[in-house]
Amino acid sequence: MQVSISDLFKVFGRIGLLSFGGPAAQISLMQTELVDKRSWLSDKQFLRALSFFMLLPGPEAMQLATYAGWRLHGVLGGLLAGLLFVIPGATIILALGFGYALYGDLPLVKAAFVGIKAAVVIIVFQALLRLAKRTLNGALPRVLAGVAFVAIFFINIPFPLIIACAALIGFILMSENDADIEEKPAVYVKPANTLRTALLWGTIWAIPMLGLWVSGSTLLLDLAVFFSKLAVVTFGGAYAVLAYMTQEIVHGFEWLSTDQMIDALGLAETTPGPLILVTEFAAFLTGFLQGGPWLAVGAAGVTLWVTFVPCFLWIFTAAPYVDALASRPRLKGALNAISASVVGVILNLAVWFTLNVLFSAPKEVSNIDLSKLSSMSVILIAVAGVLLAAHRVPLVIGLIFMAIIAVGFDHLATMLPL
């Protein structure tokens, strides 16, 4: 089906502006707009593409939007759909970054972020439970999740190595019964055309890094290389990669603190678009702290480039083969194993964030000082649990409520310390 560019702009512009609530809500919105309302894609096409993009690194919702645009109007449609999915959220994140950098140290703002941090703890645990219910449906997936948690939390094994090992185990041991899977033929594309597409987008991805290397922009080059590496290993969604990202940014490069990373996630949760836009905020704040607003804008721009250009590389290279590849049993086995190990990785993130909210940023579990337990944080996490988990208050409203409640608690604490 060929859809006009103006119609694509209207529909994907609407999706980009309304895509709050993380991947599940974004994918549901796309299914409503593209499958249910307009029949631009069939239900099978939509679900098959989604299952394939979960195998790829990067935000699956953005990749699904790009693929849908490609199917409907070729490369131009794919570019338009992908960019419209990202640009609204990226613009808001940039504005929030300036606000945080300029006013984040004000007592009132600090108090509000205590409430947002408490909400983030509940949000991450909710994501963990949703993924666990969907993926831990056997002994081997549960073992993989447990081993992944121990590996990253206690042994500090890098996230990419955990994902690679899980994929190999799943490829060998968790392949589905071939007889149960309907094979789909690939659309014929000349190998030379596929190679040309990969080289073109690989070059587009790499050119800024070459320019930064020639210009001697050390920080921007470090950011570009790090987030390029992150773009290759972002399996399992933003929550999974946040553990690795926090590990490197806080303890490796020492660009930001764990508290600042939690704040970044809280702000990213309030914006439309993919949650991986948290990378833009982290890069912006790093640039601001090291060189002021212009370096911050440059850092945000470079990070957006190396985070999302790879998505176009994966999609435009693999799009003709989606139907065939999505039905391969061993690839499905690798995906299932990766999803299971990601549960353990997100558990690591949830535990680490909780410890940093409850205590005074412990570097190691052994360094936790029980005397530094924040009673206010305990109360706020409980309140966040009631709002977001028990009463299922919409996410953005819940974050606003938690910020207001935390400011009220802070004012009360000045008169009667908790």
C-alpha positions in Angstrom: 0.0 0.0 0.0 1.3 3.4 -1.0 0.3 6.2 1.4 0.9 9.9 0.7 3.6 11.8 2.5 1.1 14.3 3.9 -1.0 11.5 5.4 2.2 9.9 6.9 3.1 13.2 8.4 -0.3 13.7 10.0 -0.5 10.2 11.5 3.1 9.8 12.6 3.2 13.4 13.9 0.2 12.5 16.1 1.9 9.3 17.2 5.1 11.2 18.1 3.3 13.8 20.1 1.1 11.2 22.0 3.7 8.5 22.6 3.9 8.7 26.3 4.1 5.7 28.7 7.0 3.6 27.4 7.2 1.0 24.6 4.1 -0.9 25.5 1.9 2.1 25.3 3.6 3.4 22.2 3.3 0.1 20.4 -0.4 -0.1 21.4 -0.9 3.5 20.0 0.7 2.5 16.7 -1.4 -0.6 16.4 -4.5 1.4 16.9 -3.5 4.1 14.3 -1.9 1.9 11.7 -3.8 -1.5 12.0 -7.2 -0.9 13.6 -8.1 2.6 12.3 -6.5 2.7 8.8 -5.6 -0.9 7.9 -2.2 0.4 6.6 -0.7 -2.8 8.0 -2.3 -6.1 8.7 -2.3 -7.5 12.2 0.2 -10.3 11.2 2.5 -7.8 9.5 2.5 -5.6 12.5 3.2 -8.4 15.1 5.7 -10.2 12.9 7.7 -7.0 12.5 7.5 -6.3 16.2 8.8 -9.8 17.1 11.8 -9.2 14.8 12.7 -5.8 16.1 12.9 -7.2 19.6 15.9 -9.1 18.3 17.6 -5.9 17.2 19.4 -3.4 19.4 17.7 -0.1 19.9 14.2 1.1 20.7 11.8 -1.3 19.2 8.9 1.2 19.1 10.9 3.7 17.1 12.1 0.9 14.8 8.6 -0.3 14.3 7.5 3.2 13.3 10.4 3.5 10.8 9.6 0.1 9.3 5.9 1.0 9.0 6.9 4.2 7.2 9.2 2.3 4.9 6.5 -0.2 4.0 4.1 2.6 3.2 6.3 5.0 1.3 9.9 3.6 1.0 13.0 5.2 2.5 11.5 8.7 2.6 8.5 7.3 4.5 10.7 5.5 6.9 12.8 8.5 7.6 9.7 10.7 8.2 8.1 8.2 10.5 11.2 7.6 12.5 12.1 11.2 12.9 8.6 12.2 13.9 8.6 9.6 16.6 11.8 11.0 18.1 11.8 14.8 17.5 9.0 15.9 19.9 10.5 14.0 22.9 14.1 15.1 22.0 13.0 18.7 21.9 11.3 18.5 25.3 14.3 16.7 26.8 16.6 19.5 25.6 14.3 22.1 27.3 14.2 20.0 30.5 17.9 19.6 30.4 18.4 23.4 30.5 15.9 23.7 33.3 17.6 21.0 35.3 21.1 22.3 34.7 20.2 25.9 35.6 17.7 25.3 38.5 18.4 21.7 39.7 20.3 22.9 42.8 17.5 25.1 44.1 16.1 23.6 47.4 12.6 23.4 46.0 13.7 21.6 42.9 15.9 19.2 44.9 12.9 18.4 47.1 10.7 17.7 44.1 13.2 15.3 42.6 13.3 13.3 45.8 9.6 12.4 45.1 10.4 11.8 41.4 13.3 9.4 42.4 10.8 7.5 44.7 8.4 7.2 41.7 11.2 5.9 39.5 11.9 3.0 41.9 8.3 1.9 41.5 8.3 2.4 37.7 11.4 0.2 37.3 9.9 -2.5 39.5 6.7 -2.4 37.5 8.6 -2.8 34.2 10.5 -5.7 35.8 7.3 -7.5 36.9 5.7 -7.0 33.4 8.7 -8.5 31.7 9.1 -11.3 34.2 5.5 -12.4 33.7 5.9 -12.5 30.0 9.3 -14.2 29.7 10.1 -16.4 32.8 7.9 -19.3 31.8 10.3 -22.1 32.3 13.2 -23.4 34.4 15.9 -22.3 32.0 14.6 -18.6 31.6 14.5 -18.3 35.4 18.0 -19.6 35.7 19.2 -17.2 33.0 17.6 -14.3 34.8 19.1 -15.3 38.2 22.6 -15.7 36.7 22.4 -12.4 34.9 21.5 -10.6 38.1 24.4 -12.2 40.0 26.8 -11.5 37.2 26.0 -7.8 36.9 25.2 -6.9 40.5 27.8 -8.9 42.4 30.5 -9.7 39.9 30.2 -6.5 37.7 30.3 -8.4 34.4 29.7 -6.0 31.5 26.1 -6.0 30.1 27.1 -6.7 26.5 28.9 -9.9 27.6 25.8 -11.1 29.5 23.6 -10.5 26.5 26.0 -12.3 24.1 26.2 -15.3 26.4 22.4 -15.4 26.8 21.9 -15.2 23.0 24.2 -18.1 22.4 22.5 -20.2 25.0 19.1 -19.4 23.6 20.2 -20.1 20.1 21.4 -23.5 21.0 19.0 -24.6 23.8 15.8 -22.6 23.4 14.9 -22.9 19.7 11.2 -23.5 19.1 9.8 -26.5 17.2 10.3 -25.8 13.5 7.0 -27.5 12.6 5.1 -24.9 14.6 6.6 -21.9 12.8 5.3 -20.7 9.5 8.2 -19.8 7.2 7.9 -16.5 5.3 9.8 -15.9 2.1 12.1 -12.9 1.9 11.5 -10.1 -0.6 14.2 -10.6 -3.1 16.8 -7.9 -2.9 20.1 -8.0 -4.7 23.0 -8.6 -2.2 24.8 -5.6 -3.7 21.8 -3.3 -2.8 21.8 -4.6 0.8 25.5 -4.0 1.1 25.2 -0.6 -0.4 22.5 0.4 2.1 24.5 -0.9 5.0 27.6 1.0 3.9 25.7 4.2 3.3 24.1 4.3 6.8 27.3 3.0 8.4 29.1 5.9 6.8 26.4 8.4 7.9 26.8 7.0 11.4 30.6 7.3 11.5 31.2 10.7 9.8 30.6 12.8 12.9 33.0 10.7 14.9 35.7 11.2 12.3 35.0 14.9 12.4 35.3 15.0 16.2 38.5 13.0 16.1 40.0 15.4 13.5 38.9 18.5 15.5 40.2 17.1 18.8 36.9 17.4 20.7 37.8 14.9 23.3 34.6 14.9 25.4 32.3 14.9 22.4 34.3 12.1 20.8 34.2 10.1 24.0 30.4 10.6 24.2 30.0 9.6 20.5 32.1 6.4 20.9 30.4 5.4 24.1 26.8 6.0 22.9 27.6 4.3 19.6 28.7 1.2 21.6 25.5 1.5 23.6 23.4 1.6 20.4 24.8 -1.8 19.4 24.0 -3.5 22.8 20.6 -1.9 23.7 18.8 -5.2 23.7 15.8 -5.5 26.0 14.8 -1.8 26.0 16.0 1.2 27.8 15.5 -0.2 31.4 18.0 -3.0 30.6 20.6 -0.8 29.1 20.3 1.8 31.8 22.1 -0.6 34.2 25.1 -0.7 31.8 24.8 3.0 31.0 24.8 3.9 34.7 27.7 1.6 35.4 29.9 3.3 32.8 28.8 6.9 33.2 28.9 6.9 37.0 31.7 4.5 37.8 33.7 4.3 34.6 33.8 7.9 33.1 32.6 9.5 36.3 30.6 12.1 34.2 27.5 12.0 36.4 26.3 10.7 39.8 23.8 7.9 40.3 21.3 10.5 41.6 21.6 12.5 38.4 21.0 9.3 36.4 17.8 8.6 38.4 16.7 12.2 37.8 17.4 11.7 34.0 15.2 8.6 33.9 12.4 10.4 35.8 12.4 13.3 33.4 12.5 11.0 30.3 9.5 9.2 31.7 7.5 12.5 31.4 8.2 13.0 27.7 6.8 11.4 24.5 9.0 9.3 22.4 11.4 6.4 23.2 12.7 6.1 26.7 16.2 5.8 25.4 16.1 9.6 25.0 17.5 9.4 28.6 20.9 9.2 26.8 20.3 12.7 25.4 19.7 14.1 28.9 22.7 12.3 30.3 25.0 13.7 27.5 23.5 17.2 27.8 24.1 17.3 31.5 27.7 16.0 31.1 28.4 18.7 28.5 26.9 21.4 30.7 28.9 20.4 33.7 32.2 20.3 31.8 31.8 23.2 29.4 28.6 25.1 29.7 25.5 25.4 27.5 27.1 25.3 24.1 29.0 22.1 24.8 25.8 20.7 26.3 23.9 21.3 23.1 26.7 19.7 21.1 26.8 16.7 23.4 23.0 16.2 23.1 23.2 16.5 19.3 26.1 14.1 18.9 24.4 11.6 21.3 21.1 11.7 19.4 22.9 11.1 16.1 24.8 8.1 17.3 21.8 6.7 19.1 19.2 6.9 16.3 21.2 6.7 13.1 22.0 3.0 13.8 18.2 2.4 14.0 17.9 3.5 10.4 20.8 1.3 9.5 19.2 -1.8 11.0 15.8 -1.1 9.5 16.7 -0.1 6.0 19.1 -3.0 5.7 16.9 -5.7 7.2 13.4 -4.4 6.2 13.1 -6.6 3.0 13.9 -9.7 5.1 11.7 -9.1 8.2 9.0 -11.6 7.3 11.5 -14.4 6.7 13.8 -13.7 9.6 11.1 -13.2 12.2 10.0 -16.8 11.7 13.3 -18.5 12.3 13.1 -20.8 15.4 16.7 -20.4 16.5 16.5 -16.6 16.3 13.3 -16.8 18.4 15.3 -18.9 20.9 18.0 -16.3 21.1 15.4 -13.6 21.7 13.7 -15.6 24.5 17.1 -16.1 26.2 18.0 -12.4 25.9 14.6 -11.4 27.3 15.1 -13.7 30.3 18.6 -12.4 31.1 17.3 -8.8 30.7 14.9 -9.5 33.7 18.0 -10.1 35.8 19.7 -7.0 34.5 16.6 -4.8 35.2 16.4 -6.4 38.7 20.0 -5.1 39.2 18.9 -1.6 38.1 15.9 -1.7 40.4 17.9 -2.8 43.4 20.7 -0.3 42.7 18.3 2.6 42.3 16.4 1.7 45.4 19.6 1.6 47.5 20.6 5.0 46.2 17.2 6.5 47.0 17.1 5.0 50.5 20.7 5.5 51.5 23.4 8.0 50.8 24.7 6.8 47.3 26.6 3.7 48.4 29.4 2.7 46.0 29.1 -1.0 47.0 26.5 -3.0 48.8 29.0 -3.7 51.6 29.3 0.1 52.1 25.6 0.5 53.1 25.3 2.3 56.4 21.9 1.5 58.0 22.1 4.7 60.0 21.8 6.7 56.8 18.4 5.2 55.9 16.1 8.0 54.8 12.7 7.7 56.5 11.3 10.3 54.1 12.4 8.2 51.1 10.8 5.1 52.6 7.5 7.0 53.0 7.7 8.4 49.5 8.4 5.0 47.9 5.4 3.7 49.7 3.2 6.6 48.5 4.5 6.1 45.0 3.6 2.4 45.2 0.0 3.3 46.2 -0.4 5.8 43.4 1.3 4.1 40.5 0.9 0.4 41.4 -2.2 0.1 43.5 -4.3 2.8 42.0 -2.6 2.9 38.6 -2.5 6.7 38.3 -1.3 7.8 34.8 2.5 8.0 34.8 2.9 11.7 34.1 0.3 12.7 36.7 1.8 10.3 39.2 5.3 11.9 38.8 3.8 15.4 39.2 1.9 14.3 42.4 5.1 12.7 43.8 7.0 15.9 43.2 4.4 18.0 45.0 4.1 15.5 47.9 7.9 15.5 48.3 8.0 19.3 48.5 5.3 19.2 51.1 7.3 16.5 53.1 10.4 18.7 52.8 8.6 21.7 54.2 7.2 19.6 57.0 10.6 18.2 57.7 12.0 21.7 58.3 9.6 22.0 61.2 9.6 18.3 62.4 12.5 16.3 61.0 11.5 12.8 59.8 
